[in-house]
Amino acid sequence: MSTEIAELHCETCQRVTDHELHYTGRLLESTRCTECGAHLDVPARDMLPTYLADLEQRVASKPLRLWRRAGQDPRGFLRTLPGAVLRQPRKLAGELRSIFRH
């Protein structure tokens, strides 16, 4: 899960404030106002179909992305590939846990 900060209008405190945006993969999972703490979650039942479609697109585009990376820096690609391959199952499991935990 990744977190970014954005300035948004908060419906609870009625001000434009910084909000934490929490992402699972490339999909917005939740927001939180840093001033009043108001929290908004995207329900897992709404998020899962979109997440699966995004995952399908990521898997389909992976060979081309790997090919490009290998062409740009062959040595670096070969050096980092084993670790990247080993991290993928953990990354995927973390994304799925994040979806189903709320």
N, CA, C and O atoms as CSV, one atom per row, in Angstrom:
chain,resi,resn,atom,element,x,y,z
A,1,MET,N,N,0.847,-1.175,0.000
A,1,MET,CA,C,0.000,0.000,0.000
A,1,MET,C,C,0.888,1.232,0.000
A,1,MET,O,O,1.906,1.268,0.691
A,2,SER,N,N,0.506,2.244,-0.774
A,2,SER,CA,C,1.257,3.491,-0.796
A,2,SER,C,C,0.353,4.631,-0.333
A,2,SER,O,O,-0.873,4.542,-0.385
A,3,THR,N,N,0.991,5.691,0.116
A,3,THR,CA,C,0.261,6.854,0.628
A,3,THR,C,C,0.770,8.112,-0.057
A,3,THR,O,O,1.974,8.287,-0.244
A,4,GLU,N,N,-0.150,8.977,-0.426
A,4,GLU,CA,C,0.185,10.278,-0.988
A,4,GLU,C,C,-0.631,11.332,-0.252
A,4,GLU,O,O,-1.632,11.026,0.395
A,5,ILE,N,N,-0.186,12.569,-0.364
A,5,ILE,CA,C,-0.894,13.694,0.255
A,5,ILE,C,C,-1.453,14.579,-0.862
A,5,ILE,O,O,-0.772,14.859,-1.849
A,6,ALA,N,N,-2.707,15.014,-0.686
A,6,ALA,CA,C,-3.336,15.919,-1.648
A,6,ALA,C,C,-4.205,16.909,-0.900
A,6,ALA,O,O,-4.743,16.599,0.163
A,7,GLU,N,N,-4.339,18.094,-1.457
A,7,GLU,CA,C,-5.207,19.115,-0.878
A,7,GLU,C,C,-6.607,18.919,-1.444
A,7,GLU,O,O,-6.820,19.044,-2.650
A,8,LEU,N,N,-7.563,18.611,-0.566
A,8,LEU,CA,C,-8.944,18.347,-0.968
A,8,LEU,C,C,-9.906,19.073,-0.030
A,8,LEU,O,O,-9.538,19.461,1.079
A,9,HIS,N,N,-11.135,19.250,-0.489
A,9,HIS,CA,C,-12.175,19.833,0.360
A,9,HIS,C,C,-12.743,18.731,1.244
A,9,HIS,O,O,-13.170,17.689,0.746
A,10,CYS,N,N,-12.748,18.959,2.555
A,10,CYS,CA,C,-13.277,17.984,3.500
A,10,CYS,C,C,-14.748,18.280,3.758
A,10,CYS,O,O,-15.104,19.393,4.146
A,11,GLU,N,N,-15.599,17.287,3.543
A,11,GLU,CA,C,-17.032,17.433,3.775
A,11,GLU,C,C,-17.366,17.543,5.256
A,11,GLU,O,O,-18.418,18.077,5.609
A,12,THR,N,N,-16.493,17.049,6.130
A,12,THR,CA,C,-16.758,17.064,7.567
A,12,THR,C,C,-16.406,18.418,8.181
A,12,THR,O,O,-17.242,19.028,8.848
A,13,CYS,N,N,-15.181,18.893,7.965
A,13,CYS,CA,C,-14.765,20.169,8.574
A,13,CYS,C,C,-14.979,21.359,7.640
A,13,CYS,O,O,-14.715,22.499,8.021
A,14,GLN,N,N,-15.452,21.107,6.429
A,14,GLN,CA,C,-15.792,22.154,5.462
A,14,GLN,C,C,-14.624,23.087,5.122
A,14,GLN,O,O,-14.813,24.285,4.911
A,15,ARG,N,N,-13.423,22.518,5.074
A,15,ARG,CA,C,-12.242,23.306,4.700
A,15,ARG,C,C,-11.432,22.540,3.663
A,15,ARG,O,O,-11.566,21.326,3.516
A,16,VAL,N,N,-10.587,23.281,2.949
A,16,VAL,CA,C,-9.629,22.649,2.051
A,16,VAL,C,C,-8.400,22.333,2.898
A,16,VAL,O,O,-7.736,23.235,3.409
A,17,THR,N,N,-8.107,21.037,3.040
A,17,THR,CA,C,-7.014,20.588,3.907
A,17,THR,C,C,-6.222,19.492,3.206
A,17,THR,O,O,-6.641,18.956,2.181
A,18,ASP,N,N,-5.073,19.176,3.780
A,18,ASP,CA,C,-4.315,18.026,3.294
A,18,ASP,C,C,-5.062,16.752,3.668
A,18,ASP,O,O,-5.591,16.622,4.772
A,19,HIS,N,N,-5.093,15.829,2.733
A,19,HIS,CA,C,-5.700,14.515,2.951
A,19,HIS,C,C,-4.671,13.451,2.613
A,19,HIS,O,O,-3.907,13.597,1.659
A,20,GLU,N,N,-4.652,12.383,3.397
A,20,GLU,CA,C,-3.833,11.211,3.074
A,20,GLU,C,C,-4.652,10.336,2.136
A,20,GLU,O,O,-5.790,9.980,2.442
A,21,LEU,N,N,-4.075,9.994,1.006
A,21,LEU,CA,C,-4.715,9.101,0.048
A,21,LEU,C,C,-3.980,7.767,0.109
A,21,LEU,O,O,-2.778,7.707,-0.149
A,22,HIS,N,N,-4.687,6.714,0.443
A,22,HIS,CA,C,-4.086,5.384,0.577
A,22,HIS,C,C,-4.478,4.545,-0.641
A,22,HIS,O,O,-5.656,4.406,-0.967
A,23,TYR,N,N,-3.466,3.993,-1.301
A,23,TYR,CA,C,-3.673,3.215,-2.516
A,23,TYR,C,C,-3.311,1.749,-2.300
A,23,TYR,O,O,-2.361,1.428,-1.586
A,24,THR,N,N,-4.077,0.877,-2.920
A,24,THR,CA,C,-3.742,-0.540,-3.031
A,24,THR,C,C,-3.472,-0.771,-4.507
A,24,THR,O,O,-4.367,-0.620,-5.339
A,25,GLY,N,N,-2.238,-1.138,-4.832
A,25,GLY,CA,C,-1.871,-1.197,-6.239
A,25,GLY,C,C,-1.969,0.202,-6.797
A,25,GLY,O,O,-1.311,1.115,-6.299
A,26,ARG,N,N,-2.779,0.384,-7.822
A,26,ARG,CA,C,-2.977,1.716,-8.389
A,26,ARG,C,C,-4.366,2.263,-8.085
A,26,ARG,O,O,-4.785,3.252,-8.687
A,27,LEU,N,N,-5.087,1.631,-7.154
A,27,LEU,CA,C,-6.467,2.011,-6.869
A,27,LEU,C,C,-6.586,2.689,-5.508
A,27,LEU,O,O,-5.963,2.266,-4.535
A,28,LEU,N,N,-7.391,3.741,-5.455
A,28,LEU,CA,C,-7.627,4.454,-4.205
A,28,LEU,C,C,-8.422,3.564,-3.254
A,28,LEU,O,O,-9.502,3.080,-3.591
A,29,GLU,N,N,-7.865,3.358,-2.054
A,29,GLU,CA,C,-8.506,2.515,-1.039
A,29,GLU,C,C,-9.233,3.350,-0.001
A,29,GLU,O,O,-10.343,3.012,0.410
A,30,SER,N,N,-8.595,4.461,0.431
A,30,SER,CA,C,-9.224,5.291,1.452
A,30,SER,C,C,-8.594,6.681,1.463
A,30,SER,O,O,-7.510,6.903,0.924
A,31,THR,N,N,-9.319,7.614,2.101
A,31,THR,CA,C,-8.799,8.969,2.312
A,31,THR,C,C,-8.997,9.320,3.783
A,31,THR,O,O,-9.895,8.808,4.452
A,32,ARG,N,N,-8.119,10.220,4.269
A,32,ARG,CA,C,-8.248,10.694,5.641
A,32,ARG,C,C,-7.845,12.153,5.691
A,32,ARG,O,O,-6.770,12.521,5.218
A,33,CYS,N,N,-8.711,12.994,6.268
A,33,CYS,CA,C,-8.412,14.405,6.461
A,33,CYS,C,C,-7.379,14.533,7.579
A,33,CYS,O,O,-7.560,13.967,8.657
A,34,THR,N,N,-6.304,15.270,7.331
A,34,THR,CA,C,-5.261,15.421,8.348
A,34,THR,C,C,-5.645,16.440,9.414
A,34,THR,O,O,-4.982,16.526,10.447
A,35,GLU,N,N,-6.706,17.215,9.183
A,35,GLU,CA,C,-7.150,18.199,10.177
A,35,GLU,C,C,-8.151,17.600,11.163
A,35,GLU,O,O,-7.935,17.638,12.374
A,36,CYS,N,N,-9.241,17.049,10.640
A,36,CYS,CA,C,-10.296,16.547,11.541
A,36,CYS,C,C,-10.290,15.029,11.684
A,36,CYS,O,O,-10.964,14.490,12.562
A,37,GLY,N,N,-9.540,14.337,10.834
A,37,GLY,CA,C,-9.459,12.885,10.927
A,37,GLY,C,C,-10.574,12.137,10.216
A,37,GLY,O,O,-10.646,10.910,10.296
A,38,ALA,N,N,-11.448,12.863,9.518
A,38,ALA,CA,C,-12.537,12.188,8.794
A,38,ALA,C,C,-11.934,11.171,7.829
A,38,ALA,O,O,-10.964,11.458,7.127
A,39,HIS,N,N,-12.521,9.987,7.808
A,39,HIS,CA,C,-11.972,8.860,7.059
A,39,HIS,C,C,-13.038,8.309,6.121
A,39,HIS,O,O,-14.191,8.139,6.518
A,40,LEU,N,N,-12.658,8.033,4.891
A,40,LEU,CA,C,-13.581,7.458,3.921
A,40,LEU,C,C,-12.917,6.242,3.291
A,40,LEU,O,O,-11.843,6.356,2.701
A,41,ASP,N,N,-13.552,5.076,3.414
A,41,ASP,CA,C,-13.050,3.826,2.831
A,41,ASP,C,C,-13.851,3.475,1.594
A,41,ASP,O,O,-15.053,3.731,1.527
A,42,VAL,N,N,-13.178,2.887,0.613
A,42,VAL,CA,C,-13.874,2.279,-0.517
A,42,VAL,C,C,-14.150,0.842,-0.102
A,42,VAL,O,O,-13.207,0.103,0.183
A,43,PRO,N,N,-15.413,0.419,-0.057
A,43,PRO,CA,C,-15.728,-0.945,0.389
A,43,PRO,C,C,-15.062,-1.996,-0.496
A,43,PRO,O,O,-14.950,-1.817,-1.709
A,44,ALA,N,N,-14.622,-3.093,0.118
A,44,ALA,CA,C,-13.933,-4.166,-0.601
A,44,ALA,C,C,-14.796,-4.716,-1.736
A,44,ALA,O,O,-14.276,-5.043,-2.803
A,45,ARG,N,N,-16.104,-4.821,-1.517
A,45,ARG,CA,C,-16.980,-5.370,-2.560
A,45,ARG,C,C,-16.995,-4.474,-3.799
A,45,ARG,O,O,-17.209,-4.954,-4.913
A,46,ASP,N,N,-16.767,-3.167,-3.604
A,46,ASP,CA,C,-16.705,-2.239,-4.735
A,46,ASP,C,C,-15.316,-2.236,-5.367
A,46,ASP,O,O,-15.170,-2.014,-6.569
A,47,MET,N,N,-14.313,-2.481,-4.555
A,47,MET,CA,C,-12.933,-2.372,-5.002
A,47,MET,C,C,-12.445,-3.626,-5.727
A,47,MET,O,O,-11.638,-3.515,-6.650
A,48,LEU,N,N,-12.907,-4.800,-5.342
A,48,LEU,CA,C,-12.370,-6.051,-5.868
A,48,LEU,C,C,-12.494,-6.183,-7.391
A,48,LEU,O,O,-11.496,-6.512,-8.032
A,49,PRO,N,N,-13.654,-5.948,-8.003
A,49,PRO,CA,C,-13.723,-6.091,-9.471
A,49,PRO,C,C,-12.770,-5.136,-10.191
A,49,PRO,O,O,-12.143,-5.512,-11.181
A,50,THR,N,N,-12.662,-3.913,-9.699
A,50,THR,CA,C,-11.757,-2.945,-10.313
A,50,THR,C,C,-10.309,-3.361,-10.109
A,50,THR,O,O,-9.488,-3.245,-11.018
A,51,TYR,N,N,-9.994,-3.853,-8.893
A,51,TYR,CA,C,-8.641,-4.318,-8.610
A,51,TYR,C,C,-8.266,-5.474,-9.530
A,51,TYR,O,O,-7.159,-5.498,-10.069
A,52,LEU,N,N,-9.170,-6.433,-9.717
A,52,LEU,CA,C,-8.881,-7.590,-10.558
A,52,LEU,C,C,-8.673,-7.173,-12.017
A,52,LEU,O,O,-7.803,-7.721,-12.694
A,53,ALA,N,N,-9.457,-6.218,-12.505
A,53,ALA,CA,C,-9.259,-5.713,-13.870
A,53,ALA,C,C,-7.908,-5.010,-13.989
A,53,ALA,O,O,-7.212,-5.172,-14.991
A,54,ASP,N,N,-7.534,-4.229,-12.971
A,54,ASP,CA,C,-6.241,-3.561,-12.970
A,54,ASP,C,C,-5.105,-4.584,-12.916
A,54,ASP,O,O,-4.101,-4.438,-13.612
A,55,LEU,N,N,-5.265,-5.611,-12.095
A,55,LEU,CA,C,-4.249,-6.658,-11.983
A,55,LEU,C,C,-4.076,-7.378,-13.322
A,55,LEU,O,O,-2.953,-7.667,-13.736
A,56,GLU,N,N,-5.183,-7.664,-13.990
A,56,GLU,CA,C,-5.114,-8.315,-15.306
A,56,GLU,C,C,-4.316,-7.458,-16.294
A,56,GLU,O,O,-3.496,-7.977,-17.050
A,57,GLN,N,N,-4.561,-6.149,-16.282
A,57,GLN,CA,C,-3.838,-5.246,-17.178
A,57,GLN,C,C,-2.357,-5.207,-16.820
A,57,GLN,O,O,-1.506,-5.196,-17.709
A,58,ARG,N,N,-2.039,-5.184,-15.519
A,58,ARG,CA,C,-0.637,-5.162,-15.088
A,58,ARG,C,C,0.091,-6.427,-15.502
A,58,ARG,O,O,1.240,-6.367,-15.940
A,59,VAL,N,N,-0.569,-7.578,-15.368
A,59,VAL,CA,C,0.042,-8.855,-15.754
A,59,VAL,C,C,0.238,-8.903,-17.274
A,59,VAL,O,O,1.284,-9.344,-17.750
A,60,ALA,N,N,-0.756,-8.455,-18.028
A,60,ALA,CA,C,-0.655,-8.482,-19.490
A,60,ALA,C,C,0.458,-7.570,-20.010
A,60,ALA,O,O,1.103,-7.885,-21.010
A,61,SER,N,N,0.681,-6.449,-19.337
A,61,SER,CA,C,1.696,-5.503,-19.806
A,61,SER,C,C,3.088,-5.806,-19.245
A,61,SER,O,O,4.060,-5.174,-19.658
A,62,LYS,N,N,3.204,-6.748,-18.325
A,62,LYS,CA,C,4.485,-7.044,-17.679
A,62,LYS,C,C,5.581,-7.467,-18.658
A,62,LYS,O,O,6.695,-6.954,-18.553
A,63,PRO,N,N,5.324,-8.382,-19.611
A,63,PRO,CA,C,6.404,-8.765,-20.528
A,63,PRO,C,C,7.017,-7.575,-21.279
A,63,PRO,O,O,8.238,-7.488,-21.412
A,64,LEU,N,N,6.179,-6.668,-21.764
A,64,LEU,CA,C,6.692,-5.494,-22.484
A,64,LEU,C,C,7.495,-4.595,-21.548
A,64,LEU,O,O,8.544,-4.076,-21.931
A,65,ARG,N,N,7.003,-4.411,-20.322
A,65,ARG,CA,C,7.738,-3.580,-19.367
A,65,ARG,C,C,9.081,-4.203,-19.015
A,65,ARG,O,O,10.074,-3.489,-18.881
A,66,LEU,N,N,9.127,-5.525,-18.863
A,66,LEU,CA,C,10.395,-6.213,-18.592
A,66,LEU,C,C,11.347,-6.075,-19.774
A,66,LEU,O,O,12.538,-5.825,-19.585
A,67,TRP,N,N,10.836,-6.235,-20.982
A,67,TRP,CA,C,11.646,-6.120,-22.188
A,67,TRP,C,C,12.275,-4.727,-22.296
A,67,TRP,O,O,13.459,-4.590,-22.601
A,68,ARG,N,N,11.468,-3.710,-22.042
A,68,ARG,CA,C,11.989,-2.333,-22.090
A,68,ARG,C,C,13.065,-2.103,-21.039
A,68,ARG,O,O,14.105,-1.514,-21.330
A,69,ARG,N,N,12.820,-2.563,-19.831
A,69,ARG,CA,C,13.784,-2.393,-18.750
A,69,ARG,C,C,15.086,-3.118,-19.074
A,69,ARG,O,O,16.173,-2.596,-18.826
A,70,ALA,N,N,14.971,-4.325,-19.628
A,70,ALA,CA,C,16.169,-5.091,-20.001
A,70,ALA,C,C,16.951,-4.372,-21.093
A,70,ALA,O,O,18.181,-4.386,-21.082
A,71,GLY,N,N,16.257,-3.748,-22.027
A,71,GLY,CA,C,16.927,-3.018,-23.106
A,71,GLY,C,C,17.625,-1.751,-22.632
A,71,GLY,O,O,18.671,-1.381,-23.164
A,72,GLN,N,N,17.054,-1.089,-21.639
A,72,GLN,CA,C,17.621,0.167,-21.133
A,72,GLN,C,C,18.859,-0.069,-20.279
A,72,GLN,O,O,19.818,0.700,-20.351
A,73,ASP,N,N,18.846,-1.118,-19.476
A,73,ASP,CA,C,19.956,-1.383,-18.549
A,73,ASP,C,C,20.087,-2.893,-18.345
A,73,ASP,O,O,19.637,-3.417,-17.325
A,74,PRO,N,N,20.698,-3.599,-19.302
A,74,PRO,CA,C,20.750,-5.060,-19.207
A,74,PRO,C,C,21.415,-5.574,-17.930
A,74,PRO,O,O,20.910,-6.505,-17.303
A,75,ARG,N,N,22.517,-4.990,-17.549
A,75,ARG,CA,C,23.204,-5.462,-16.333
A,75,ARG,C,C,22.361,-5.212,-15.083
A,75,ARG,O,O,22.202,-6.098,-14.243
A,76,GLY,N,N,21.826,-4.004,-14.973
A,76,GLY,CA,C,20.978,-3.689,-13.826
A,76,GLY,C,C,19.741,-4.571,-13.787
A,76,GLY,O,O,19.306,-4.999,-12.719
A,77,PHE,N,N,19.181,-4.838,-14.955
A,77,PHE,CA,C,18.008,-5.701,-15.053
A,77,PHE,C,C,18.331,-7.093,-14.519
A,77,PHE,O,O,17.589,-7.633,-13.698
A,78,LEU,N,N,19.432,-7.673,-14.981
A,78,LEU,CA,C,19.811,-9.015,-14.540
A,78,LEU,C,C,20.161,-9.055,-13.058
A,78,LEU,O,O,19.914,-10.054,-12.383
A,79,ARG,N,N,20.732,-7.975,-12.559
A,79,ARG,CA,C,21.111,-7.921,-11.142
A,79,ARG,C,C,19.887,-7.843,-10.229
A,79,ARG,O,O,19.867,-8.456,-9.162
A,80,THR,N,N,18.876,-7.095,-10.643
A,80,THR,CA,C,17.712,-6.879,-9.775
A,80,THR,C,C,16.558,-7.849,-10.030
A,80,THR,O,O,15.629,-7.923,-9.225
A,81,LEU,N,N,16.604,-8.592,-11.132
A,81,LEU,CA,C,15.486,-9.478,-11.479
A,81,LEU,C,C,15.184,-10.529,-10.412
A,81,LEU,O,O,14.015,-10.696,-10.066
A,82,PRO,N,N,16.176,-11.249,-9.869
A,82,PRO,CA,C,15.833,-12.270,-8.869
A,82,PRO,C,C,15.084,-11.701,-7.657
A,82,PRO,O,O,14.107,-12.295,-7.202
A,83,GLY,N,N,15.526,-10.579,-7.143
A,83,GLY,CA,C,14.845,-9.974,-5.997
A,83,GLY,C,C,13.447,-9.510,-6.345
A,83,GLY,O,O,12.520,-9.645,-5.548
A,84,ALA,N,N,13.299,-8.955,-7.553
A,84,ALA,CA,C,11.984,-8.484,-7.984
A,84,ALA,C,C,11.005,-9.647,-8.120
A,84,ALA,O,O,9.840,-9.532,-7.741
A,85,VAL,N,N,11.482,-10.761,-8.660
A,85,VAL,CA,C,10.625,-11.945,-8.816
A,85,VAL,C,C,10.208,-12.473,-7.445
A,85,VAL,O,O,9.056,-12.859,-7.249
A,86,LEU,N,N,11.138,-12.488,-6.509
A,86,LEU,CA,C,10.818,-12.986,-5.171
A,86,LEU,C,C,9.863,-12.070,-4.412
A,86,LEU,O,O,9.105,-12.546,-3.567
A,87,ARG,N,N,9.882,-10.762,-4.694
A,87,ARG,CA,C,9.005,-9.811,-3.996
A,87,ARG,C,C,7.566,-9.838,-4.500
A,87,ARG,O,O,6.659,-9.450,-3.762
A,88,GLN,N,N,7.330,-10.278,-5.720
A,88,GLN,CA,C,5.993,-10.177,-6.309
A,88,GLN,C,C,4.908,-10.916,-5.532
A,88,GLN,O,O,3.838,-10.345,-5.317
A,89,PRO,N,N,5.129,-12.162,-5.100
A,89,PRO,CA,C,4.053,-12.826,-4.340
A,89,PRO,C,C,3.711,-12.075,-3.052
A,89,PRO,O,O,2.538,-11.975,-2.692
A,90,ARG,N,N,4.709,-11.553,-2.362
A,90,ARG,CA,C,4.457,-10.799,-1.132
A,90,ARG,C,C,3.688,-9.514,-1.440
A,90,ARG,O,O,2.774,-9.140,-0.705
A,91,LYS,N,N,4.060,-8.844,-2.528
A,91,LYS,CA,C,3.380,-7.613,-2.918
A,91,LYS,C,C,1.909,-7.889,-3.238
A,91,LYS,O,O,1.024,-7.162,-2.788
A,92,LEU,N,N,1.656,-8.939,-4.013
A,92,LEU,CA,C,0.291,-9.298,-4.374
A,92,LEU,C,C,-0.516,-9.677,-3.131
A,92,LEU,O,O,-1.658,-9.243,-2.979
A,93,ALA,N,N,0.067,-10.482,-2.245
A,93,ALA,CA,C,-0.626,-10.866,-1.006
A,93,ALA,C,C,-0.940,-9.638,-0.159
A,93,ALA,O,O,-2.019,-9.553,0.428
A,94,GLY,N,N,-0.016,-8.692,-0.087
A,94,GLY,CA,C,-0.249,-7.465,0.677
A,94,GLY,C,C,-1.378,-6.642,0.091
A,94,GLY,O,O,-2.186,-6.083,0.834
A,95,GLU,N,N,-1.447,-6.558,-1.232
A,95,GLU,CA,C,-2.536,-5.826,-1.876
A,95,GLU,C,C,-3.883,-6.477,-1.575
A,95,GLU,O,O,-4.855,-5.793,-1.255
A,96,LEU,N,N,-3.929,-7.804,-1.681
A,96,LEU,CA,C,-5.192,-8.508,-1.401
A,96,LEU,C,C,-5.593,-8.390,0.069
A,96,LEU,O,O,-6.771,-8.204,0.377
A,97,ARG,N,N,-4.613,-8.499,0.983
A,97,ARG,CA,C,-4.915,-8.312,2.410
A,97,ARG,C,C,-5.485,-6.925,2.658
A,97,ARG,O,O,-6.438,-6.762,3.419
A,98,SER,N,N,-4.897,-5.935,2.017
A,98,SER,CA,C,-5.345,-4.567,2.194
A,98,SER,C,C,-6.797,-4.393,1.738
A,98,SER,O,O,-7.567,-3.675,2.377
A,99,ILE,N,N,-7.164,-5.038,0.656
A,99,ILE,CA,C,-8.550,-4.941,0.152
A,99,ILE,C,C,-9.519,-5.597,1.129
A,99,ILE,O,O,-10.559,-5.020,1.447
A,100,PHE,N,N,-9.191,-6.797,1.609
A,100,PHE,CA,C,-10.132,-7.564,2.427
A,100,PHE,C,C,-10.121,-7.194,3.902
A,100,PHE,O,O,-10.971,-7.665,4.658
A,101,ARG,N,N,-9.191,-6.371,4.319
A,101,ARG,CA,C,-9.139,-6.067,5.754
A,101,ARG,C,C,-10.204,-5.052,6.155
A,101,ARG,O,O,-10.532,-4.965,7.338
A,102,HIS,N,N,-10.747,-4.297,5.241
A,102,HIS,CA,C,-11.795,-3.344,5.641
A,102,HIS,C,C,-13.092,-3.661,5.001
A,102,HIS,O,O,-14.080,-2.962,5.227
